[in-house]
């Protein structure tokens, strides 16, 4: 969608099939990722009005055999790379040779540390694009809806959760120190920033249950001391996602 600031955004609505708390996860995780210096798209809370939905036939959700219109109100928006879709082509898959040449490939290590901290119960999602006049692709990390275990807001850790499916992005890993400076940034992050981030979240995204939101954030805050252990657990798993760990 093109929004009031002239930028284009991918918008996730309150009545998405995964549940309204997904929007909380998207905003909270994106703001934390930004503060860690990770390549997440700029995020915003945008208002989509009923009149626009009523006059836009494509603004419906396909659910099995039925269709339901999007719900009007405040939604989560993730900015599209570039000034417009016409200016910047975006891909969710690159051939392996091109993937290995992505200019910020090392950020996948930072994202894994982040995904272990947030207990992302989905695989890591990424997009790739090239800025005008640049030859190499750049990665952006998208879709944080399953951080904090989606709508459950608990933290059931498992070794392979949060990994990017194509393990060649982890070939530079030689040991736990390969995940620096991300581990230190997580462990030393000023958690006071989580309060203002929580205040950004519209209450309708969590049914005004502030106690549940506060409890989840408190649990999340305490988890940062576990990230090293969780990465080592992934290395020890049968899938061996870090082939060069010594």
HUNOR-V649785 format. One record per residue. N is the residue number from 0. RES is the residue in three letters. PSI is psi in radians with two decimals (none if undefined). D_LAST is the distance of its C-alpha to the last C-alpha in Angstrom with 2 decimals. Layout:
# HUNOR-V649785
n: [N:N]
res: [RES:RES]
psi: [PSI:PSI]
d_last: [D_LAST:D_LAST]
This chain:
# HUNOR-V649785
n: [0:1:2:3:4:5:6:7:8:9:10:11:12:13:14:15:16:17:18:19:20:21:22:23:24:25:26:27:28:29:30:31:32:33:34:35:36:37:38:39:40:41:42:43:44:45:46:47:48:49:50:51:52:53:54:55:56:57:58:59:60:61:62:63:64:65:66:67:68:69:70:71:72:73:74:75:76:77:78:79:80:81:82:83:84:85:86:87:88:89:90:91:92:93:94:95:96:97:98:99:100:101:102:103:104:105:106:107:108:109:110:111:112:113:114:115:116:117:118:119:120:121:122:123:124:125:126:127:128:129:130:131:132:133:134:135:136:137:138:139:140:141:142:143:144:145:146:147:148:149:150:151:152:153:154:155:156:157:158:159:160:161:162:163:164:165:166:167:168:169:170:171:172:173:174:175:176:177:178:179:180:181:182:183:184:185:186:187:188:189:190:191:192:193:194:195:196:197:198:199:200:201:202:203:204:205:206:207:208:209:210:211:212:213:214:215:216:217:218:219:220:221:222:223:224:225:226:227:228:229:230:231:232:233:234:235:236:237:238:239:240:241:242:243:244:245]
res: [UNK:UNK:UNK:UNK:UNK:UNK:UNK:UNK:UNK:UNK:UNK:UNK:UNK:UNK:UNK:UNK:UNK:UNK:UNK:UNK:UNK:UNK:UNK:UNK:UNK:UNK:UNK:UNK:UNK:UNK:UNK:UNK:UNK:UNK:UNK:UNK:UNK:UNK:UNK:UNK:UNK:UNK:UNK:UNK:UNK:UNK:UNK:UNK:UNK:UNK:UNK:UNK:UNK:UNK:UNK:UNK:UNK:UNK:UNK:UNK:UNK:UNK:UNK:UNK:UNK:UNK:UNK:UNK:UNK:UNK:UNK:UNK:UNK:UNK:UNK:UNK:UNK:UNK:UNK:UNK:UNK:UNK:UNK:UNK:UNK:UNK:UNK:UNK:UNK:UNK:UNK:UNK:UNK:UNK:UNK:UNK:UNK:UNK:UNK:UNK:UNK:UNK:UNK:UNK:UNK:UNK:UNK:UNK:UNK:UNK:UNK:UNK:UNK:UNK:UNK:UNK:UNK:UNK:UNK:UNK:UNK:UNK:UNK:UNK:UNK:UNK:UNK:UNK:UNK:UNK:UNK:UNK:UNK:UNK:UNK:UNK:UNK:UNK:UNK:UNK:UNK:UNK:UNK:UNK:UNK:UNK:UNK:UNK:UNK:UNK:UNK:UNK:UNK:UNK:UNK:UNK:UNK:UNK:UNK:UNK:UNK:UNK:UNK:UNK:UNK:UNK:UNK:UNK:UNK:UNK:UNK:UNK:UNK:UNK:UNK:UNK:UNK:UNK:UNK:UNK:UNK:UNK:UNK:UNK:UNK:UNK:UNK:UNK:UNK:UNK:UNK:UNK:UNK:UNK:UNK:UNK:UNK:UNK:UNK:UNK:UNK:UNK:UNK:UNK:UNK:UNK:UNK:UNK:UNK:UNK:UNK:UNK:UNK:UNK:UNK:UNK:UNK:UNK:UNK:UNK:UNK:UNK:UNK:UNK:UNK:UNK:UNK:UNK:UNK:UNK:UNK:UNK:UNK:UNK:UNK:UNK:UNK:UNK:UNK:UNK:UNK:UNK:UNK:UNK:UNK:UNK]
psi: [2.50:2.20:3.13:-0.42:0.05:-0.15:2.80:2.38:2.57:2.14:2.30:2.24:2.79:-0.64:0.59:2.66:-0.28:-0.18:2.69:-0.51:-0.34:-0.62:-0.67:-0.84:-0.75:-0.84:-0.83:-0.83:-0.68:-0.74:-0.69:-0.76:-0.70:-0.77:-0.39:-0.11:0.40:2.68:1.27:2.52:2.57:2.41:2.70:2.77:2.13:2.60:2.23:2.09:2.72:-0.67:-0.67:-0.73:-0.75:-0.49:0.27:1.77:-0.53:-0.11:1.08:2.77:2.25:2.06:1.75:-2.06:-0.13:2.97:2.47:2.44:2.68:2.67:2.25:2.76:-2.71:2.29:2.90:2.39:2.38:2.15:2.37:2.44:2.52:3.04:-0.46:2.80:-0.51:-0.51:-0.54:1.95:2.42:2.40:2.62:0.10:2.40:2.54:2.66:-0.67:-0.75:-0.62:-0.73:-0.34:0.07:2.31:-0.52:0.73:-0.58:-0.33:-0.31:-0.50:-0.73:-0.67:-0.58:-0.73:-0.75:-0.78:-0.54:-0.70:-0.79:-0.09:0.97:1.97:0.20:2.89:2.68:2.26:2.46:2.69:2.82:2.41:2.83:2.27:2.71:2.35:0.17:2.48:-0.50:2.61:2.73:2.49:2.47:2.47:2.12:2.98:1.39:0.35:-0.46:0.15:2.64:0.45:0.89:-2.25:-0.04:-0.52:0.84:-3.08:1.25:1.56:2.56:2.55:-0.67:0.03:2.48:-0.13:2.58:2.42:-0.49:1.75:-0.10:-0.34:-0.23:0.21:-0.35:-0.14:2.21:-0.16:-3.04:-0.50:-0.29:-0.29:0.22:2.64:0.15:-0.73:-0.78:-0.67:-0.71:-0.81:-0.46:0.10:2.41:1.83:-0.10:-0.36:-0.33:-0.48:-0.96:-0.60:-0.77:-0.59:-0.36:-0.40:2.14:2.33:-0.50:-0.27:-0.30:0.47:0.57:0.36:1.35:-0.53:-0.73:-0.72:-0.78:-0.71:-0.75:-0.76:-0.68:-0.77:-0.79:-0.77:-0.71:-0.34:-0.22:-0.36:-0.15:-0.16:-0.76:-0.81:-0.69:-0.61:-0.74:-0.68:-0.68:-0.72:-0.68:-0.14:2.88:-0.43:-0.40:1.19:-0.25:1.50:-0.35:0.21:2.32:none]
d_last: [46.56:48.10:48.59:51.04:48.90:49.00:45.31:44.05:42.06:40.55:42.37:41.47:44.57:45.38:46.37:43.26:42.56:39.45:41.54:42.63:39.81:37.49:39.17:38.35:34.66:34.76:36.48:34.64:31.12:32.14:33.56:30.47:28.27:30.72:30.47:26.69:27.22:25.91:27.74:30.10:33.64:36.46:37.97:41.56:43.99:46.76:50.11:51.21:54.90:56.79:59.05:56.19:54.85:58.36:58.96:55.63:55.59:51.88:50.93:50.63:47.89:48.02:47.63:48.24:51.83:52.81:52.33:52.41:52.75:50.23:51.11:52.51:51.29:48.19:45.07:41.48:40.99:37.96:38.92:38.66:37.09:39.80:43.49:44.22:42.88:44.97:43.25:39.60:38.24:35.38:33.05:30.72:29.07:27.99:27.25:23.59:24.38:26.10:23.50:20.83:23.50:24.31:24.96:23.26:20.32:18.12:20.55:19.11:16.26:19.13:21.03:18.44:18.52:22.28:22.57:20.82:23.25:26.21:25.32:25.94:26.81:26.97:24.46:24.00:26.95:27.14:29.81:29.83:32.70:33.80:36.04:39.20:38.79:34.97:33.17:29.77:29.28:28.31:26.84:28.55:27.36:30.26:31.52:30.53:33.15:30.92:29.30:30.60:30.96:33.76:37.18:36.12:34.73:32.48:28.73:27.62:23.82:21.85:18.14:18.84:21.66:21.68:19.21:20.53:21.42:20.05:16.28:16.24:16.76:13.16:11.76:11.31:8.77:5.66:6.06:9.54:11.14:11.13:13.85:16.14:19.09:19.60:18.54:20.84:23.55:23.59:23.74:26.47:28.43:32.13:32.88:36.56:36.14:35.88:39.57:40.92:38.68:40.08:43.55:42.98:42.64:46.02:47.15:48.04:44.35:43.90:47.51:48.16:46.18:44.86:43.99:41.48:39.95:39.81:38.23:35.47:34.75:34.73:32.20:30.02:30.29:29.06:25.89:24.08:22.72:20.93:18.85:15.60:16.01:16.90:13.87:11.61:14.22:13.88:10.18:11.41:14.44:15.62:15.57:11.80:12.67:9.34:8.74:6.20:3.79:0.00]
